Amino acid sequence: MTAKSLLTTLLPLVTDLSRELPEGERYRRLLEALRALLPCDAAALLRLDGEWLVPLAVNGLSTDTLGRRFKVSEHPRFAALLSSPGPTRFASDSELPDPYDGLVEGLDDHLEVHDCMGCPLFVDERPWGLLTLDALDPQRFEPIELDALQAFASLAAATVSAAERIERLALRAENEHQRAEVFRQASGQNREMIGQSKAHKRLLEEINLVGGSDLTVLITGETGVGKELVAQAIHAASPRAEQPIISLNCAALPETLVESELFGHVRGAFTGATQDRRGKFELANGGTLFLDEVGELSLTVQAKLLRVLQSGQLQRLGSDKEHQVDVRLIAATNRDLAEEVRNGRYRADFYHRLSVYPLRVPALRDRGRDVLLLSGYFLEQNRSRMGLGSLRLSADAQQALLAYNWPGNVRELEHLIGRSALKALGNCRERPKILSLDATDLDLPRVSEKAPAVPEQALESAPLALTNGDLRQATEHYQRQLINACLERHQHNWASAARELGLDRANLSRLAKRLGLR
Protein backbone atom coordinates (compact mmCIF):
# COMPACT_ATOMS: atom_id res chain seq x y z
CA MET A 1 0.00 0.00 0.00
CA THR A 2 1.40 3.38 -1.01
CA ALA A 3 1.28 6.57 1.01
CA LYS A 4 -0.71 8.09 -1.87
CA SER A 5 -3.47 5.46 -1.68
CA LEU A 6 -3.65 5.89 2.10
CA LEU A 7 -3.93 9.66 1.72
CA THR A 8 -6.57 9.33 -1.03
CA THR A 9 -8.71 7.18 1.25
CA LEU A 10 -8.33 9.28 4.37
CA LEU A 11 -8.85 12.77 2.88
CA PRO A 12 -12.64 12.46 2.40
CA LEU A 13 -12.98 11.31 6.01
CA VAL A 14 -10.96 14.29 7.21
CA THR A 15 -13.33 16.54 5.26
CA ASP A 16 -16.29 14.78 6.87
CA LEU A 17 -15.04 15.76 10.34
CA SER A 18 -16.13 19.36 9.74
CA ARG A 19 -19.49 18.41 8.21
CA GLU A 20 -22.75 17.95 10.05
CA LEU A 21 -23.72 14.39 9.12
CA PRO A 22 -26.13 11.94 10.77
CA GLU A 23 -24.24 9.55 13.02
CA GLY A 24 -25.28 6.51 10.96
CA GLU A 25 -24.13 8.09 7.70
CA ARG A 26 -20.83 9.16 9.22
CA TYR A 27 -20.11 5.59 10.39
CA ARG A 28 -21.27 4.10 7.07
CA ARG A 29 -18.74 6.25 5.21
CA LEU A 30 -16.07 5.25 7.69
CA LEU A 31 -16.53 1.51 7.07
CA GLU A 32 -16.80 1.97 3.30
CA ALA A 33 -13.46 3.79 3.35
CA LEU A 34 -11.95 1.09 5.57
CA ARG A 35 -12.96 -1.67 3.12
CA ALA A 36 -11.63 0.37 0.20
CA LEU A 37 -8.30 0.84 1.97
CA LEU A 38 -8.00 -2.68 3.36
CA PRO A 39 -10.06 -5.05 1.17
CA CYS A 40 -12.02 -7.54 3.26
CA ASP A 41 -15.36 -9.35 3.29
CA ALA A 42 -16.74 -7.54 6.35
CA ALA A 43 -15.98 -4.65 8.66
CA ALA A 44 -17.60 -3.41 11.86
CA LEU A 45 -17.46 -0.53 14.30
CA LEU A 46 -18.32 -1.50 17.88
CA ARG A 47 -18.71 0.72 20.95
CA LEU A 48 -17.61 -0.53 24.37
CA ASP A 49 -20.46 -0.26 26.88
CA GLY A 50 -19.30 -1.65 30.21
CA GLU A 51 -18.69 -5.36 29.66
CA TRP A 52 -20.51 -5.37 26.31
CA LEU A 53 -19.59 -4.44 22.74
CA VAL A 54 -22.46 -2.82 20.83
CA PRO A 55 -22.28 -2.75 16.98
CA LEU A 56 -22.91 0.78 15.70
CA ALA A 57 -22.28 0.04 12.03
CA VAL A 58 -21.50 -3.02 9.95
CA ASN A 59 -20.53 -3.52 6.33
CA GLY A 60 -20.69 -6.99 4.82
CA LEU A 61 -22.32 -8.60 7.87
CA SER A 62 -25.94 -9.71 8.24
CA THR A 63 -28.51 -7.17 9.39
CA ASP A 64 -29.16 -8.99 12.67
CA THR A 65 -25.55 -8.28 13.72
CA LEU A 66 -26.64 -4.74 14.60
CA GLY A 67 -29.03 -6.15 17.19
CA ARG A 68 -26.44 -8.35 18.88
CA ARG A 69 -24.70 -7.42 22.11
CA PHE A 70 -21.36 -9.16 22.54
CA LYS A 71 -20.20 -9.85 26.08
CA VAL A 72 -16.42 -9.32 25.97
CA SER A 73 -15.67 -12.11 28.45
CA GLU A 74 -17.38 -14.62 26.13
CA HIS A 75 -15.45 -13.57 23.01
CA PRO A 76 -11.68 -14.01 23.47
CA ARG A 77 -10.83 -12.32 20.17
CA PHE A 78 -12.61 -9.17 21.22
CA ALA A 79 -10.91 -9.34 24.62
CA ALA A 80 -7.52 -9.69 22.95
CA LEU A 81 -8.16 -6.70 20.68
CA LEU A 82 -9.27 -4.51 23.58
CA SER A 83 -6.22 -5.44 25.67
CA SER A 84 -3.79 -4.51 22.89
CA PRO A 85 -2.55 -0.91 22.49
CA GLY A 86 -2.53 -1.25 18.70
CA PRO A 87 -3.70 -3.37 15.76
CA THR A 88 -3.76 -7.16 16.01
CA ARG A 89 -3.94 -9.78 13.28
CA PHE A 90 -4.93 -13.27 14.36
CA ALA A 91 -3.23 -16.27 12.78
CA SER A 92 -5.44 -17.97 10.21
CA ASP A 93 -5.20 -21.20 12.22
CA SER A 94 -6.03 -19.49 15.54
CA GLU A 95 -8.22 -21.68 17.73
CA LEU A 96 -9.98 -18.67 19.25
CA PRO A 97 -13.64 -18.65 18.10
CA ASP A 98 -14.55 -15.78 15.81
CA PRO A 99 -17.66 -13.79 16.86
CA TYR A 100 -18.60 -13.27 13.20
CA ASP A 101 -18.63 -16.93 12.15
CA GLY A 102 -21.84 -17.42 10.18
CA LEU A 103 -22.62 -13.70 10.02
CA VAL A 104 -20.89 -12.70 6.76
CA GLU A 105 -23.69 -11.47 4.52
CA GLY A 106 -25.12 -13.56 1.72
CA LEU A 107 -23.49 -16.89 2.62
CA ASP A 108 -25.09 -20.21 3.48
CA ASP A 109 -21.91 -22.28 2.98
CA HIS A 110 -18.29 -21.72 4.02
CA LEU A 111 -19.52 -19.83 7.04
CA GLU A 112 -16.30 -19.54 9.05
CA VAL A 113 -14.14 -16.43 9.02
CA HIS A 114 -10.52 -17.40 8.30
CA ASP A 115 -8.61 -14.13 8.51
CA CYS A 116 -9.30 -11.56 11.18
CA MET A 117 -7.72 -8.33 12.34
CA GLY A 118 -8.79 -5.39 14.40
CA CYS A 119 -7.76 -2.34 16.36
CA PRO A 120 -8.94 -0.67 19.59
CA LEU A 121 -10.19 2.91 19.41
CA PHE A 122 -9.32 5.42 22.10
CA VAL A 123 -11.16 8.69 22.75
CA ASP A 124 -9.63 11.07 25.29
CA GLU A 125 -7.09 8.32 26.04
CA ARG A 126 -9.84 5.96 27.19
CA PRO A 127 -10.88 2.76 25.39
CA TRP A 128 -13.98 3.55 23.32
CA GLY A 129 -14.45 0.47 21.14
CA LEU A 130 -13.13 -1.55 18.22
CA LEU A 131 -12.70 -1.59 14.47
CA THR A 132 -12.73 -5.13 13.09
CA LEU A 133 -12.00 -6.60 9.65
CA ASP A 134 -12.76 -10.16 8.58
CA ALA A 135 -12.14 -12.22 5.47
CA LEU A 136 -13.01 -15.72 4.29
CA ASP A 137 -9.65 -16.07 2.52
CA PRO A 138 -6.99 -17.15 5.09
CA GLN A 139 -4.27 -15.09 3.34
CA ARG A 140 -6.30 -11.95 2.66
CA PHE A 141 -4.51 -9.76 5.23
CA GLU A 142 -0.95 -11.08 4.75
CA PRO A 143 0.19 -8.18 2.52
CA ILE A 144 -1.43 -5.53 4.71
CA GLU A 145 0.76 -3.42 6.95
CA LEU A 146 -0.63 -2.95 10.44
CA ASP A 147 0.59 0.66 10.37
CA ALA A 148 -2.10 1.41 7.77
CA LEU A 149 -4.79 0.10 10.09
CA GLN A 150 -3.32 2.11 12.97
CA ALA A 151 -3.43 5.29 10.88
CA PHE A 152 -7.02 4.58 9.95
CA ALA A 153 -7.91 3.84 13.58
CA SER A 154 -6.60 7.26 14.64
CA LEU A 155 -8.91 8.91 12.13
CA ALA A 156 -11.78 6.63 13.17
CA ALA A 157 -11.31 7.76 16.77
CA ALA A 158 -11.52 11.38 15.62
CA THR A 159 -14.68 10.51 13.66
CA VAL A 160 -16.51 8.98 16.63
CA SER A 161 -15.33 11.82 18.84
CA ALA A 162 -16.73 14.35 16.35
CA ALA A 163 -19.99 12.44 16.08
CA GLU A 164 -20.46 12.39 19.84
CA ARG A 165 -19.53 16.07 20.17
CA ILE A 166 -22.05 17.08 17.48
CA GLU A 167 -24.72 15.01 19.14
CA ARG A 168 -24.08 16.63 22.52
CA LEU A 169 -24.28 20.09 20.98
CA ALA A 170 -27.53 19.22 19.21
CA LEU A 171 -29.11 18.00 22.41
CA ARG A 172 -27.98 21.09 24.29
CA ALA A 173 -29.35 23.35 21.55
CA GLU A 174 -32.73 21.63 21.83
CA ASN A 175 -32.59 22.20 25.60
CA GLU A 176 -33.31 18.56 26.37
CA HIS A 177 -32.91 17.45 29.94
CA GLN A 178 -30.81 14.46 28.91
CA ARG A 179 -30.60 11.81 26.26
CA ALA A 180 -32.87 8.89 27.08
CA GLU A 181 -30.98 5.99 28.58
CA VAL A 182 -33.16 3.15 27.33
CA PHE A 183 -31.61 0.35 29.34
CA ARG A 184 -32.82 -1.77 32.24
CA GLN A 185 -31.34 -4.59 34.30
CA ALA A 186 -32.47 -8.06 33.30
CA SER A 187 -30.55 -11.14 34.38
CA GLY A 188 -27.45 -9.03 34.95
CA GLN A 189 -27.54 -7.57 31.40
CA ASN A 190 -28.64 -4.17 30.15
CA ARG A 191 -31.71 -4.60 27.95
CA GLU A 192 -31.90 -2.02 25.25
CA MET A 193 -34.71 -0.72 23.10
CA ILE A 194 -33.43 -1.94 19.76
CA GLY A 195 -34.68 -0.72 16.41
CA GLN A 196 -34.08 1.57 13.44
CA SER A 197 -37.56 1.79 11.89
CA LYS A 198 -39.34 5.13 11.65
CA ALA A 199 -42.07 3.91 14.00
CA HIS A 200 -39.46 2.98 16.60
CA LYS A 201 -37.58 6.25 16.21
CA ARG A 202 -40.83 8.19 16.71
CA LEU A 203 -41.42 6.26 19.92
CA LEU A 204 -37.94 7.15 21.20
CA GLU A 205 -38.55 10.81 20.35
CA GLU A 206 -41.75 10.78 22.39
CA ILE A 207 -39.94 9.08 25.29
CA ASN A 208 -37.35 11.87 25.22
CA LEU A 209 -40.08 14.50 25.04
CA VAL A 210 -42.25 13.28 27.91
CA GLY A 211 -39.36 11.89 29.96
CA GLY A 212 -38.15 15.31 31.02
CA SER A 213 -41.58 16.27 32.33
CA ASP A 214 -43.51 15.04 35.34
CA LEU A 215 -46.66 14.21 33.40
CA THR A 216 -48.61 11.02 34.02
CA VAL A 217 -48.16 8.70 31.04
CA LEU A 218 -50.56 6.02 29.82
CA ILE A 219 -48.70 3.49 27.67
CA THR A 220 -50.93 1.46 25.37
CA GLY A 221 -50.20 -1.30 22.91
CA GLU A 222 -50.70 -4.94 22.17
CA THR A 223 -49.48 -7.70 24.45
CA GLY A 224 -45.76 -8.29 24.09
CA VAL A 225 -44.70 -4.98 22.52
CA GLY A 226 -42.52 -3.96 25.49
CA LYS A 227 -44.65 -1.51 27.45
CA GLU A 228 -42.68 -2.10 30.66
CA LEU A 229 -39.43 -1.40 28.82
CA VAL A 230 -40.90 1.91 27.61
CA ALA A 231 -41.86 2.80 31.19
CA GLN A 232 -38.29 2.10 32.30
CA ALA A 233 -36.99 4.34 29.51
CA ILE A 234 -39.31 7.21 30.48
CA HIS A 235 -38.14 6.98 34.08
CA ALA A 236 -34.48 6.88 33.02
CA ALA A 237 -35.01 10.03 30.92
CA SER A 238 -36.64 11.93 33.80
CA PRO A 239 -35.26 14.11 36.60
CA ARG A 240 -36.29 11.23 38.92
CA ALA A 241 -33.86 8.80 37.26
CA GLU A 242 -31.69 8.56 40.39
CA GLN A 243 -34.73 7.59 42.47
CA PRO A 244 -36.42 4.17 42.36
CA ILE A 245 -39.00 2.98 39.87
CA ILE A 246 -41.41 0.59 41.56
CA SER A 247 -43.58 -1.76 39.48
CA LEU A 248 -46.87 -3.48 40.22
CA ASN A 249 -48.78 -5.82 37.91
CA CYS A 250 -52.39 -5.03 38.73
CA ALA A 251 -53.63 -8.24 37.07
CA ALA A 252 -51.40 -10.52 39.14
CA LEU A 253 -53.03 -9.79 42.50
CA PRO A 254 -56.49 -10.58 43.89
CA GLU A 255 -58.59 -7.47 44.52
CA THR A 256 -58.36 -7.99 48.29
CA LEU A 257 -54.58 -7.47 48.16
CA VAL A 258 -54.34 -4.66 45.62
CA GLU A 259 -55.06 -1.89 48.14
CA SER A 260 -52.51 -3.26 50.59
CA GLU A 261 -49.89 -3.45 47.83
CA LEU A 262 -50.60 0.10 46.69
CA PHE A 263 -51.16 1.92 49.98
CA GLY A 264 -49.62 -0.37 52.61
CA HIS A 265 -51.23 -1.49 55.87
CA VAL A 266 -50.75 -1.39 59.63
CA ARG A 267 -50.51 -4.31 61.98
CA GLY A 268 -53.89 -5.94 62.57
CA ALA A 269 -55.55 -4.34 59.53
CA PHE A 270 -56.59 -7.80 58.32
CA THR A 271 -55.85 -11.44 59.04
CA GLY A 272 -52.18 -12.04 58.40
CA ALA A 273 -51.14 -8.39 58.82
CA THR A 274 -48.60 -9.04 61.56
CA GLN A 275 -46.63 -5.81 61.14
CA ASP A 276 -46.78 -2.39 59.53
CA ARG A 277 -45.93 -2.39 55.84
CA ARG A 278 -45.34 0.38 53.35
CA GLY A 279 -47.13 0.16 50.01
CA LYS A 280 -45.81 0.77 46.52
CA PHE A 281 -46.62 4.48 46.62
CA GLU A 282 -44.47 5.05 49.68
CA LEU A 283 -41.68 2.87 48.29
CA ALA A 284 -41.71 4.96 45.11
CA ASN A 285 -41.70 8.30 46.96
CA GLY A 286 -39.53 10.73 45.01
CA GLY A 287 -39.42 8.35 42.06
CA THR A 288 -41.80 6.63 39.68
CA LEU A 289 -44.60 4.11 40.17
CA PHE A 290 -45.35 1.87 37.18
CA LEU A 291 -48.77 0.22 37.19
CA ASP A 292 -48.92 -2.52 34.57
CA GLU A 293 -52.27 -3.89 33.38
CA VAL A 294 -54.00 -0.87 34.92
CA GLY A 295 -57.15 -1.75 33.01
CA GLU A 296 -57.74 -4.62 35.46
CA LEU A 297 -58.30 -2.37 38.51
CA SER A 298 -61.75 -2.43 40.08
CA LEU A 299 -63.91 0.70 40.25
CA THR A 300 -63.36 0.85 44.03
CA VAL A 301 -59.58 0.86 43.74
CA GLN A 302 -59.78 3.40 40.90
CA ALA A 303 -61.62 5.81 43.19
CA LYS A 304 -58.98 5.50 45.92
CA LEU A 305 -56.15 5.88 43.44
CA LEU A 306 -57.77 8.99 42.02
CA ARG A 307 -57.63 10.64 45.44
CA VAL A 308 -53.92 9.88 45.81
CA LEU A 309 -53.16 11.21 42.33
CA GLN A 310 -55.06 14.41 43.02
CA SER A 311 -53.75 15.19 46.50
CA GLY A 312 -50.61 13.10 46.94
CA GLN A 313 -52.05 11.87 50.25
CA LEU A 314 -52.81 8.27 51.21
CA GLN A 315 -53.78 6.20 54.21
CA ARG A 316 -52.48 2.74 54.93
CA LEU A 317 -55.17 0.11 55.40
CA GLY A 318 -56.31 0.13 59.01
CA SER A 319 -54.86 3.57 59.75
CA ASP A 320 -56.27 7.10 59.89
CA LYS A 321 -52.86 8.70 59.54
CA GLU A 322 -52.18 10.58 56.31
CA HIS A 323 -48.95 10.02 54.41
CA GLN A 324 -47.77 12.52 51.80
CA VAL A 325 -46.05 11.11 48.71
CA ASP A 326 -44.40 12.65 45.65
CA VAL A 327 -44.70 10.06 42.91
CA ARG A 328 -44.74 10.19 39.13
CA LEU A 329 -47.22 7.64 37.76
CA ILE A 330 -46.76 5.65 34.57
CA ALA A 331 -49.48 3.17 33.66
CA ALA A 332 -49.81 0.57 30.92
CA THR A 333 -52.64 -1.44 29.42
CA ASN A 334 -53.52 -3.46 26.34
CA ARG A 335 -57.20 -2.57 26.76
CA ASP A 336 -59.08 0.26 25.06
CA LEU A 337 -59.83 2.24 28.22
CA ALA A 338 -61.94 4.80 26.34
CA GLU A 339 -64.22 1.95 25.29
CA GLU A 340 -64.21 0.63 28.87
CA VAL A 341 -65.37 4.08 30.04
CA ARG A 342 -68.19 4.12 27.48
CA ASN A 343 -69.34 0.71 28.68
CA GLY A 344 -69.32 1.79 32.32
CA ARG A 345 -66.48 -0.53 33.34
CA TYR A 346 -63.97 2.24 33.98
CA ARG A 347 -64.21 5.60 35.72
CA ALA A 348 -64.04 8.51 33.28
CA ASP A 349 -62.32 10.81 35.80
CA PHE A 350 -59.65 8.20 36.58
CA TYR A 351 -59.09 7.50 32.88
CA HIS A 352 -58.54 11.19 32.13
CA ARG A 353 -56.18 11.47 35.11
CA LEU A 354 -54.14 8.55 33.73
CA SER A 355 -54.05 9.64 30.09
CA VAL A 356 -52.48 13.07 30.51
CA TYR A 357 -49.89 11.90 27.97
CA PRO A 358 -51.04 8.84 25.99
CA LEU A 359 -48.19 6.93 24.37
CA ARG A 360 -48.83 4.03 22.00
CA VAL A 361 -46.11 1.42 21.41
CA PRO A 362 -46.10 0.18 17.79
CA ALA A 363 -46.70 -3.48 17.04
CA LEU A 364 -43.74 -5.49 15.77
CA ARG A 365 -45.44 -6.05 12.39
CA ASP A 366 -45.42 -2.25 11.90
CA ARG A 367 -41.65 -1.97 12.49
CA GLY A 368 -40.35 -3.51 9.24
CA ARG A 369 -36.81 -4.87 9.43
CA ASP A 370 -36.52 -4.22 13.16
CA VAL A 371 -37.50 -7.87 13.52
CA LEU A 372 -34.04 -8.86 12.23
CA LEU A 373 -32.21 -6.57 14.68
CA LEU A 374 -34.25 -7.92 17.57
CA SER A 375 -33.61 -11.46 16.32
CA GLY A 376 -29.89 -10.76 16.46
CA TYR A 377 -30.22 -9.65 20.07
CA PHE A 378 -32.06 -12.83 21.05
CA LEU A 379 -29.76 -15.03 18.96
CA GLU A 380 -26.70 -13.75 20.81
CA GLN A 381 -28.45 -14.30 24.16
CA ASN A 382 -29.23 -17.91 23.26
CA ARG A 383 -25.78 -18.50 21.78
CA SER A 384 -24.31 -17.56 25.13
CA ARG A 385 -26.77 -19.64 27.16
CA MET A 386 -26.29 -22.72 24.99
CA GLY A 387 -22.50 -22.43 24.81
CA LEU A 388 -22.42 -22.26 21.00
CA GLY A 389 -19.70 -20.74 18.85
CA SER A 390 -22.23 -19.09 16.55
CA LEU A 391 -26.01 -18.99 16.20
CA ARG A 392 -27.31 -17.52 12.95
CA LEU A 393 -30.30 -17.21 10.64
CA SER A 394 -30.32 -18.60 7.11
CA ALA A 395 -31.69 -16.44 4.30
CA ASP A 396 -35.03 -18.28 4.24
CA ALA A 397 -35.34 -17.90 8.01
CA GLN A 398 -34.87 -14.15 7.68
CA GLN A 399 -37.57 -13.98 5.02
CA ALA A 400 -39.95 -16.03 7.16
CA LEU A 401 -39.41 -13.65 10.10
CA LEU A 402 -40.07 -10.61 7.90
CA ALA A 403 -43.24 -12.09 6.43
CA TYR A 404 -44.84 -13.27 9.66
CA ASN A 405 -47.56 -11.15 11.30
CA TRP A 406 -46.31 -11.40 14.94
CA PRO A 407 -49.56 -11.43 16.93
CA GLY A 408 -47.47 -11.88 20.10
CA ASN A 409 -45.00 -9.15 19.11
CA VAL A 410 -41.47 -8.96 20.61
CA ARG A 411 -42.25 -11.42 23.39
CA GLU A 412 -43.34 -13.98 20.80
CA LEU A 413 -40.13 -13.39 18.81
CA GLU A 414 -38.00 -13.87 21.94
CA HIS A 415 -39.67 -17.18 22.77
CA LEU A 416 -39.56 -18.33 19.15
CA ILE A 417 -35.80 -17.79 18.82
CA GLY A 418 -35.09 -19.64 22.08
CA ARG A 419 -37.40 -22.54 21.22
CA SER A 420 -36.12 -22.86 17.64
CA ALA A 421 -32.45 -22.80 18.71
CA LEU A 422 -33.07 -25.56 21.22
CA LYS A 423 -34.96 -27.70 18.68
CA ALA A 424 -32.30 -27.19 15.99
CA LEU A 425 -29.52 -28.17 18.40
CA GLY A 426 -31.47 -31.24 19.43
CA ASN A 427 -31.63 -32.34 15.78
CA CYS A 428 -27.83 -32.28 15.42
CA ARG A 429 -26.00 -35.58 15.85
CA GLU A 430 -22.86 -33.73 16.91
CA ARG A 431 -22.58 -30.35 18.56
CA PRO A 432 -21.91 -27.89 15.69
CA LYS A 433 -19.51 -24.99 15.76
CA ILE A 434 -22.03 -22.89 13.81
CA LEU A 435 -25.73 -23.56 14.30
CA SER A 436 -27.94 -22.19 11.53
CA LEU A 437 -31.67 -21.75 11.98
CA ASP A 438 -33.70 -22.13 8.80
CA ALA A 439 -37.39 -21.57 8.13
CA THR A 440 -38.31 -25.14 9.07
CA ASP A 441 -36.73 -24.65 12.51
CA LEU A 442 -38.81 -21.50 13.01
CA ASP A 443 -41.95 -23.28 11.83
CA LEU A 444 -43.41 -20.05 10.42
CA PRO A 445 -45.15 -19.50 7.05
CA ARG A 446 -42.63 -19.34 4.22
CA VAL A 447 -42.31 -16.32 1.94
CA SER A 448 -43.59 -16.90 -1.58
CA GLU A 449 -40.62 -16.91 -3.96
CA LYS A 450 -42.66 -15.17 -6.63
CA ALA A 451 -44.36 -11.88 -5.86
CA PRO A 452 -48.10 -11.84 -6.62
CA ALA A 453 -48.84 -10.66 -10.14
CA VAL A 454 -51.90 -8.59 -9.25
CA PRO A 455 -53.02 -6.63 -6.21
CA GLU A 456 -55.89 -9.05 -5.57
CA GLN A 457 -53.41 -11.87 -5.06
CA ALA A 458 -51.41 -9.64 -2.77
CA LEU A 459 -54.53 -9.04 -0.73
CA GLU A 460 -55.17 -12.76 -0.43
CA SER A 461 -51.63 -13.54 0.69
CA ALA A 462 -51.23 -10.69 3.19
CA PRO A 463 -51.94 -11.63 6.82
CA LEU A 464 -54.84 -9.77 8.40
CA ALA A 465 -54.82 -9.22 12.16
CA LEU A 466 -58.11 -8.33 13.79
CA THR A 467 -58.10 -4.92 15.42
CA ASN A 468 -60.36 -3.13 17.82
CA GLY A 469 -61.92 0.15 16.80
CA ASP A 470 -63.99 1.55 13.96
CA LEU A 471 -63.88 0.63 10.27
CA ARG A 472 -61.50 3.45 9.36
CA GLN A 473 -58.94 2.33 11.96
CA ALA A 474 -59.23 -1.29 10.84
CA THR A 475 -58.84 -0.28 7.18
CA GLU A 476 -55.76 1.83 7.87
CA HIS A 477 -54.25 -0.97 9.95
CA TYR A 478 -54.72 -3.42 7.08
CA GLN A 479 -53.29 -0.96 4.55
CA ARG A 480 -50.14 -0.67 6.69
CA GLN A 481 -49.80 -4.45 6.77
CA LEU A 482 -50.29 -4.77 3.03
CA ILE A 483 -47.82 -2.02 2.12
CA ASN A 484 -45.19 -3.29 4.59
CA ALA A 485 -45.48 -6.85 3.26
CA CYS A 486 -45.25 -5.64 -0.35
CA LEU A 487 -42.17 -3.50 0.41
CA GLU A 488 -40.43 -6.45 2.06
CA ARG A 489 -41.04 -8.61 -1.03
CA HIS A 490 -39.44 -5.91 -3.19
CA GLN A 491 -36.54 -5.08 -0.82
CA HIS A 492 -38.11 -1.66 -0.07
CA ASN A 493 -38.17 -0.64 -3.73
CA TRP A 494 -41.11 1.77 -3.74
CA ALA A 495 -41.52 1.81 -7.52
CA SER A 496 -41.80 -2.00 -7.70
CA ALA A 497 -44.19 -2.05 -4.74
CA ALA A 498 -46.38 0.59 -6.41
CA ARG A 499 -46.57 -1.49 -9.61
CA GLU A 500 -47.66 -4.59 -7.67
CA LEU A 501 -50.29 -2.64 -5.76
CA GLY A 502 -51.60 -0.97 -8.93
CA LEU A 503 -50.84 2.53 -7.65
CA ASP A 504 -48.92 5.50 -8.94
CA ARG A 505 -45.65 5.78 -7.02
CA ALA A 506 -46.47 9.32 -5.85
CA ASN A 507 -49.90 8.20 -4.63
CA LEU A 508 -48.34 5.30 -2.76
CA SER A 509 -45.84 7.67 -1.18
CA ARG A 510 -48.62 10.02 -0.03
CA LEU A 511 -50.66 7.12 1.34
CA ALA A 512 -47.64 5.73 3.21
CA LYS A 513 -46.96 9.16 4.71
CA ARG A 514 -50.57 9.47 5.89
CA LEU A 515 -50.35 6.01 7.46
CA GLY A 516 -47.10 6.90 9.26
CA LEU A 517 -44.89 4.59 7.18
CA ARG A 518 -42.62 7.33 5.80
Buried (B, 14 or more C-beta within 10 A) or exposed (E): EEEEEBEEBBEEBEEBBEEEBEBEEBBBBBBBBBBEBBEBBBBBBBBBEEBBBBBBBBBBBBBBBBBBBBBBEBBBBBBBBBEEEEBBBBEBEBEBBBBBBBBBBEBEEEBBBBBBBBBBBBEEEEEBBBBBBBBBEEEBBEEBEBEBBEBBBBBBBBBBBBBBEBEEEEBEEEEBBBBBBBBBEEEEBBBBBBBBBBBBEEBBEBBBBBBBBBBBBBBBBBEBBBBBBBBBBBBBBBEBBEBBBBBBBBEEBEEEEBBBBBBBBBEEBEEEBEEBBBBBBBBBBEBBBBBBBBBBBEEEBBEBBBEBBEEBEBBBBBBEEEBEBEBBBBBBBBBBBBEBBEEEEBBEEBBBBBBBBEBBBBBBBBBBBBBBBBBBBBBBBBBBEBEBBBBBBBBBBBBBBBBBBBBBBBBBBBEBBBBBBBBBBEEEEEEBBBBBBBBBBBEBEBBEEEBBEEBEEBEEBBBEBEBEEEEEEBEBBBBBBBBBBBBBBBEEEBEBBBBBBEBEBEEBBEBBEEBEBE
